[in-house]
Amino acid sequence: MSNVDIKPAGWKLVEVGRVVTLRSGPFDGKLAAVVEIIDPGRILIDGPSTKEGSVVPRQPVQTSAVSLTPWVIPNLPKAAGTGPLKKLWEKYEVDNKWAESSWAKKREQQDRRRNLTDFERFKVMRLKKQARFETLKAQAKIRAAAKA
């Protein structure tokens, strides 16, 4: 027999307890957990977030309408109600993990940029120009020192 190491794939599977983000609809960008797998194309989700305005009601959604996150709530019973799910949600600090992730930070920055006024966009452009100028000036100094 050969000595082959079989490693598990780094795939994110649709499973009960998997935390997902919704990609469209009125709950776009909010977190929920998979409570039940209805069929290969649909799942039942529930999002008992502790943040105000981030709660997602229990509902069936298409698997194509969600993005899987790397977090799983372990030992979540199949078809668990909102109460037990909320306790496990708080125990595993799903909202804190999400807030610390680069995914959430990037999404927040995109929302902030999307809501800028015309003058604020102008100020961002000027700041970028200044930063680019300082970078190029420092690179020119380094090149001049290398030649000498």
Contact map, one row per residue, 1 for C-alpha under 8 A:
1110000000000000000000000000000000000000000000000000000000000000000000000000000000000000000000000000000000000000000000000000000000000000000000000000
1111000000000000000000000000000000000000000000000000000000000000000000000000000000000000000000000000000000000000000000000000000000000000000000000000
1111100000000000000000000000000000000000000000000000000000000000000000000000000000000000000000000000000000000000000000000000000000000000000000000000
0111110000000000000000000000000000000000000000000000000000000000000000000000000000000000000000000000000000000000000000000000000000000000000000000000
0011111000000000000000000000000000000000000000000000000000000000000000000000000000000000000000000000000000000000000000000000000000000000000000000000
0001111100000000000000000000000000000000000000000000000000000000000000000000000000000000000000000000000000000000000000000000000000000000000000000000
0000111110000000000000000000000000000000000000000000000000000000000000000000000000000000000000000000000000000000000000000000000000000000000000000000
0000011111000000000000000000000000000000000000000000000000000000000000000000000000000000000000000000000000000000000000000000000000000000000000000000
0000001111100000000000000000000000000000000000000000000000000000000000000000000000000000000000000000000000000000000000000000000000000000000000000000
0000000111110000000000000000000000000000000000000000000000000000000000000000000000000000000000000000000000000000000000000000000000000000000000000000
0000000011111000000000000000000000000000000000000000000000000000000000000000000000000000000000000000000000000000000000000000000000000000000000000000
0000000001111100000000000000000000000000000000000000000000000000000111000000000000000000000000000000000000000000000000000000000000000000000000000000
0000000000111110010000000000000000000000000000000000000000000000000100000000000000000000000000000000000000000000000000000000000000000000000000000000
0000000000011111010000000000000001000000000000000000000000000000000100000000000000000000000000000000000000000000000000000000000000000000000000000000
0000000000001111110000000000000001001000000000000000000000000000000000000000000000000000000000000000000000000000000000000000000000000000000000000000
0000000000000111110000000000000011111000000000000000000000000000000000000001110000000000000000000000000000000000000000000000000000000000000000000000
0000000000000011111000000000000011100000000000000000000000000000000000011111000000000000000000000000000000000000000000000000000000000000000000000000
0000000000001111111100000000000011000000000000000000000000000000000111111000000000000000000000000000000000000000000000000000000000000000000000000000
0000000000000000111110000000001111000000000000000000000000000000000111111000000000000000000000000000000000000000000000000000000000000000000000000000
0000000000000000011111000000001111000000000000000000000000000000011110000000000000000000000000000000000000000000000000000000000000000000000000000000
0000000000000000001111100001111100000000000000000000000000000000011110000000000000000000000000000000000000000000000000000000000000000000000000000000
0000000000000000000111111011111100000000000000000000000000000000111000000000000000000000000000000000000000000000000000000000000000000000000000000000
0000000000000000000011111011100000000000000000000000000000000000111000000000000000000000000000000000000000000000000000000000000000000000000000000000
0000000000000000000001111111100000000000000000000000000000000000110000000000000000000000000000000000000000000000000000000000000000000000000000000000
0000000000000000000001111111000000000000000000000000000000000000000000000000000000000000000000000000000000000000000000000000000000000000000000000000
0000000000000000000000011111000000000000000000000000000000000000000000000000000000000000000000000000000000000000000000000000000000000000000000000000
0000000000000000000001111111110000000000000000000000000100000000000000000000000000000000000000000000000000000000000000000000000000000000000000000000
0000000000000000000011111111110000000000000000000000000000000000000000000000000000000000000000000000000000000000000000000000000000000000000000000000
0000000000000000000011110011111000000000000000000000000000000000000000000000000000000000000000000000000000000000000000000000000000000000000000000000
0000000000000000000011000011111100000000000000000000011100000000000000000000000000000000000000000000000000000000000000000000000000000000000000000000
0000000000000000001111000000111110000000000000101000011100000000000000000000000000000000000000000000000000000000000000000000000000000000000000000000
0000000000000000001111000000011111000000000011111000000100000000000000000000000000000000000000000000000000000000000000000000000000000000000000000000
0000000000000001111100000000001111100000000011100000000000000000000000000000000000000000000000000000000000000000000000000000000000000000000000000000
0000000000000111111100000000000111111000001111000000000000000000000000000000000000000000000000000000000000000000000000000000000000000000000000000000
0000000000000001100000000000000011111000001111000000000000000000000000000001111100000000000000000000000000000000000000000000000000000000000000000000
0000000000000001000000000000000001111100001110000000000000000000000000000000011000000000000000000000000000000000000000000000000000000000000000000000
0000000000000011000000000000000001111111011100000000000000000000000000000000000000000000000000000000000000000000000000000000000000000000000000000000
0000000000000000000000000000000000011111111100000000000000000000000000000000000000000000000000000000000000000000000000000000000000000000000000000000
0000000000000000000000000000000000001111111000000000000000000000000000000000000000000000000000000000000000000000000000000000000000000000000000000000
0000000000000000000000000000000000001111111000000000000000000000000000000000000000000000000000000000000000000000000000000000000000000000000000000000
0000000000000000000000000000000000000111111000000000000000000111000000000000000000000000000000000000000000000000000000000000000000000000000000000000
0000000000000000000000000000000000001111111100000000000000011110000000000000000000000000000000000000000000000000000000000000000000000000000000000000
0000000000000000000000000000000001111111111110000000000000011110000000000000000000000000000000000000000000000000000000000000000000000000000000000000
0000000000000000000000000000000001111100011111000000000001111000000000000000000000000000000000000000000000000000000000000000000000000000000000000000
0000000000000000000000000000000111110000001111100000000011111000000000000000000000000000000000000000000000000000000000000000000000000000000000000000
0000000000000000000000000000000111100000000111110000000111100000000000000000000001000000000000000000000000000000000000000000000000000000000000000000
0000000000000000000000000000001110000000000011111000011111000000000000000000000000000000000000000000000000000000000000000000000000000000000000000000
0000000000000000000000000000000100000000000001111100001110000000000000000000000001001100100000000000000000000000000000000000000000000000000000000000
0000000000000000000000000000001100000000000000111111011100000000000000000000000000000100100000100000000000000000000000000000000000000000000000000000
0000000000000000000000000000000000000000000000011111011000000000000000000000000000000000010000100000000000000000000000000000000000000000000000000000
0000000000000000000000000000000000000000000000001111111000000000000000000000000000000000000000100000000000000000000000000000000000000000000000000000
0000000000000000000000000000000000000000000000001111111000000000000000000000000000000000000000000000000000000000000000000000000000000000000000000000
0000000000000000000000000000000000000000000000000011111000000000000000000000000000000000000000000000000000000000000000000000000000000000000000000000
0000000000000000000000000000011000000000000000101111111100000000000000000000000000000000000000000000000000000000000000000000000000000000000000000000
0000000000000000000000000000011000000000000000111111111110000000000000000000000000000000000000000000000000000000000000000000000000000000000000000000
0000000000000000000000000010011100000000000001111000011111000000000000000000000000000000000000000000000000000000000000000000000000000000000000000000
0000000000000000000000000000000000000000000011110000001111100000000000000000000000000000000000000000000000000000000000000000000000000000000000000000
0000000000000000000000000000000000000000000111100000000111110000000000000000000001000000000000000000000000000000000000000000000000000000000000000000
0000000000000000000000000000000000000000000111000000000011111000000000000000000000000000000000000000000000000000000000000000000000000000000000000000
0000000000000000000000000000000000000000011110000000000001111100000000000000000000000000000000000000000000000000000000000000000000000000000000000000
0000000000000000000000000000000000000000011110000000000000111110110000000000000000000000000000000000000000000000000000000000000000000000000000000000
0000000000000000000000000000000000000000111000000000000000011111110000000000000000000000000000000000000000000000000000000000000000000000000000000000
0000000000000000000000000000000000000000111000000000000000001111110000000000000000000000000000000000000000000000000000000000000000000000000000000000
0000000000000000000000000000000000000000100000000000000000000111111000000000000000000000000000000000000000000000000000000000000000000000000000000000
0000000000000000000001110000000000000000000000000000000000001111111000000000000000000000000000000000000000000000000000000000000000000000000000000000
0000000000000000000111110000000000000000000000000000000000001111111100000000000000000000000000000000000000000000000000000000000000000000000000000000
0000000000000000000111100000000000000000000000000000000000000001111110000000000000000000000000000000000000000000000000000000000000000000000000000000
0000000000011100011110000000000000000000000000000000000000000000011111000000000000000000000000000000000000000000000000000000000000000000000000000000
0000000000010000011110000000000000000000000000000000000000000000001111100000000000000000000000000000000000000000000000000000000000000000000000000000
0000000000010000011000000000000000000000000000000000000000000000000111110000000000000000000000000000000000000000000000000000000000000000000000000000
0000000000000000011000000000000000000000000000000000000000000000000011111000000000000000000001000000000000000000000000000000000000000000000000000000
0000000000000000111000000000000000000000000000000000000000000000000001111100000000000000000000000000000000000000000000000000000000000000000000000000
0000000000000000111000000000000000000000000000000000000000000000000000111111000000000001100100000000000000000000000000000000000000000000000000000000
0000000000000000100000000000000000000000000000000000000000000000000000011111000000000000000000000000000000000000000000000000000000000000000000000000
0000000000000000100000000000000000000000000000000000000000000000000000001111100000000000000000000000000000000000000000000000000000000000000000000000
0000000000000001100000000000000000100000000000000000000000000000000000001111110100001001000000000000000000000000000000000000000000000000000000000000
0000000000000001000000000000000000100000000000000000000000000000000000000011111100000000000000000000000000000000000000000000000000000000000000000000
0000000000000001000000000000000000110000000000000000000000000000000000000001111100000000000000000000000000000000000000000000000000000000000000000000
0000000000000000000000000000000000110000000000000000000000000000000000000000111110000000000000000000000000000000000000000000000000000000000000000000
0000000000000000000000000000000000100000000000000000000000000000000000000001111111011000000000000000000000000000000000000000000000000000000000000000
0000000000000000000000000000000000000000000000000000000000000000000000000000001111111000000000000000000000000000000000000000000000000000000000000000
0000000000000000000000000000000000000000000001010000000001000000000000000000000111111100000000000000000000000000000000000000000000000000000000000000
0000000000000000000000000000000000000000000000000000000000000000000000000000000011111110000000000000000000000000000000000000000000000000000000000000
0000000000000000000000000000000000000000000000000000000000000000000000000000000111111111000000000000000000000000000000000000000000000000000000000000
0000000000000000000000000000000000000000000000010000000000000000000000000001000111111111100000000000000000000000000000000000000000000000000000000000
0000000000000000000000000000000000000000000000011000000000000000000000000000000001111111110000000000000000000000000000000000000000000000000000000000
0000000000000000000000000000000000000000000000000000000000000000000000000000000000111111111000000000000000000000000000000000000000000000000000000000
0000000000000000000000000000000000000000000000000000000000000000000000001001000000011111111100000000000000000000000000000000000000000000000000000000
0000000000000000000000000000000000000000000000011000000000000000000000001000000000001111111111100000000000000000000000000000000000000000000000000000
0000000000000000000000000000000000000000000000000100000000000000000000000000000000000111111111100000000000000000000000000000000000000000000000000000
0000000000000000000000000000000000000000000000000000000000000000000000000000000000000011111110000000000000000000000000000000000000000000000000000000
0000000000000000000000000000000000000000000000000000000000000000000000001000000000000001111111000000000000000000000000000000000000000000000000000000
0000000000000000000000000000000000000000000000000000000000000000000000000000000000000000111111111000000000000000000000000000000000000000000000000000
0000000000000000000000000000000000000000000000000000000000000000000000100000000000000000110111111100000000000000000000000000000000000000000000000000
0000000000000000000000000000000000000000000000001110000000000000000000000000000000000000110011111110000000000000000000000000000000000000000000000000
0000000000000000000000000000000000000000000000000000000000000000000000000000000000000000000011111111000000000000000000000000000000000000000000000000
0000000000000000000000000000000000000000000000000000000000000000000000000000000000000000000011111111100000000000000000000000000000000000000000000000
0000000000000000000000000000000000000000000000000000000000000000000000000000000000000000000001111111101100000000000000000000000000000000000000000000
0000000000000000000000000000000000000000000000000000000000000000000000000000000000000000000000111111100110000000000000000000000000000000000000000000
0000000000000000000000000000000000000000000000000000000000000000000000000000000000000000000000011111110110000000000000000000000000000000000000000000
0000000000000000000000000000000000000000000000000000000000000000000000000000000000000000000000001111111110000000000000000000000000000000000000000000
0000000000000000000000000000000000000000000000000000000000000000000000000000000000000000000000000001111111000000000000000000000000000000000000000000
0000000000000000000000000000000000000000000000000000000000000000000000000000000000000000000000000100111111100000000000000000000000000000000000000000
0000000000000000000000000000000000000000000000000000000000000000000000000000000000000000000000000111111111110000000000000000000000000000000000000000
0000000000000000000000000000000000000000000000000000000000000000000000000000000000000000000000000011111111111000000000000000000000000000000000000000
0000000000000000000000000000000000000000000000000000000000000000000000000000000000000000000000000000011111111100000000000000000000000000000000000000
0000000000000000000000000000000000000000000000000000000000000000000000000000000000000000000000000000001111111110000000000000000000000000000000000000
0000000000000000000000000000000000000000000000000000000000000000000000000000000000000000000000000000000111111111000000000000000000000000000000000000
0000000000000000000000000000000000000000000000000000000000000000000000000000000000000000000000000000000011111111100000000000000000000000000000000000
0000000000000000000000000000000000000000000000000000000000000000000000000000000000000000000000000000000001111111110000000000000000000000000000000000
0000000000000000000000000000000000000000000000000000000000000000000000000000000000000000000000000000000000111111111000000000000000000000000000000000
0000000000000000000000000000000000000000000000000000000000000000000000000000000000000000000000000000000000011111111100000000000000000000000000000000
0000000000000000000000000000000000000000000000000000000000000000000000000000000000000000000000000000000000001111111100000000000000000000000000000000
0000000000000000000000000000000000000000000000000000000000000000000000000000000000000000000000000000000000000111111100000000000000000000000000000000
0000000000000000000000000000000000000000000000000000000000000000000000000000000000000000000000000000000000000011111110000000000000000000000000000000
0000000000000000000000000000000000000000000000000000000000000000000000000000000000000000000000000000000000000001111111011000000000000000000000000000
0000000000000000000000000000000000000000000000000000000000000000000000000000000000000000000000000000000000000000001111111000000000000000000000000000
0000000000000000000000000000000000000000000000000000000000000000000000000000000000000000000000000000000000000000000111111100000000000000000000000000
0000000000000000000000000000000000000000000000000000000000000000000000000000000000000000000000000000000000000000000011111110000000000000000000000000
0000000000000000000000000000000000000000000000000000000000000000000000000000000000000000000000000000000000000000000111111111000000000000000000000000
0000000000000000000000000000000000000000000000000000000000000000000000000000000000000000000000000000000000000000000111111111100000000000000000000000
0000000000000000000000000000000000000000000000000000000000000000000000000000000000000000000000000000000000000000000001111111110000000000000000000000
0000000000000000000000000000000000000000000000000000000000000000000000000000000000000000000000000000000000000000000000111111111000000000000000000000
0000000000000000000000000000000000000000000000000000000000000000000000000000000000000000000000000000000000000000000000011111111100000000000000000000
0000000000000000000000000000000000000000000000000000000000000000000000000000000000000000000000000000000000000000000000001111111110000000000000000000
0000000000000000000000000000000000000000000000000000000000000000000000000000000000000000000000000000000000000000000000000111111111000000000000000000
0000000000000000000000000000000000000000000000000000000000000000000000000000000000000000000000000000000000000000000000000011111111100000000000000000
0000000000000000000000000000000000000000000000000000000000000000000000000000000000000000000000000000000000000000000000000001111111110000000000000000
0000000000000000000000000000000000000000000000000000000000000000000000000000000000000000000000000000000000000000000000000000111111111000000000000000
0000000000000000000000000000000000000000000000000000000000000000000000000000000000000000000000000000000000000000000000000000011111111100000000000000
0000000000000000000000000000000000000000000000000000000000000000000000000000000000000000000000000000000000000000000000000000001111111110000000000000
0000000000000000000000000000000000000000000000000000000000000000000000000000000000000000000000000000000000000000000000000000000111111111000000000000
0000000000000000000000000000000000000000000000000000000000000000000000000000000000000000000000000000000000000000000000000000000011111111100000000000
0000000000000000000000000000000000000000000000000000000000000000000000000000000000000000000000000000000000000000000000000000000001111111110000000000
0000000000000000000000000000000000000000000000000000000000000000000000000000000000000000000000000000000000000000000000000000000000111111111000000000
0000000000000000000000000000000000000000000000000000000000000000000000000000000000000000000000000000000000000000000000000000000000011111111100000000
0000000000000000000000000000000000000000000000000000000000000000000000000000000000000000000000000000000000000000000000000000000000001111111110000000
0000000000000000000000000000000000000000000000000000000000000000000000000000000000000000000000000000000000000000000000000000000000000111111111000000
0000000000000000000000000000000000000000000000000000000000000000000000000000000000000000000000000000000000000000000000000000000000000011111111100000
0000000000000000000000000000000000000000000000000000000000000000000000000000000000000000000000000000000000000000000000000000000000000001111111110000
0000000000000000000000000000000000000000000000000000000000000000000000000000000000000000000000000000000000000000000000000000000000000000111111111000
0000000000000000000000000000000000000000000000000000000000000000000000000000000000000000000000000000000000000000000000000000000000000000011111111100
0000000000000000000000000000000000000000000000000000000000000000000000000000000000000000000000000000000000000000000000000000000000000000001111111110
0000000000000000000000000000000000000000000000000000000000000000000000000000000000000000000000000000000000000000000000000000000000000000000111111111
0000000000000000000000000000000000000000000000000000000000000000000000000000000000000000000000000000000000000000000000000000000000000000000011111111
0000000000000000000000000000000000000000000000000000000000000000000000000000000000000000000000000000000000000000000000000000000000000000000001111111
0000000000000000000000000000000000000000000000000000000000000000000000000000000000000000000000000000000000000000000000000000000000000000000000111111
0000000000000000000000000000000000000000000000000000000000000000000000000000000000000000000000000000000000000000000000000000000000000000000000011111
